[in-house]
């Protein structure tokens, strides 16, 4: 029962981070929110007892992807221009 409530919490957290990443105009903050969403998904994979997927997902989604996005943002404008 605890695992189900933890998964529900992780799904809710992932949905909140996704919403914040989409709505934020500061691209660095959006990247951090995206990393938070990936961490929540990694927690879900851990609760589903898939440690091999967790290790690969954390390395790629939280590590490499976030660093690559921050590097690209450093070469462009930090803030997204809105309407």
Secondary structure, 3 states (H helix, E strand, C coil): CHHHHHHHHHHHHHHHHHHHHHHCCEHHHHHHHHHHHHHHHHHHHHHCCCHHHHHHHHHHHHHHHHHHHHHHHHCCCCECCCC
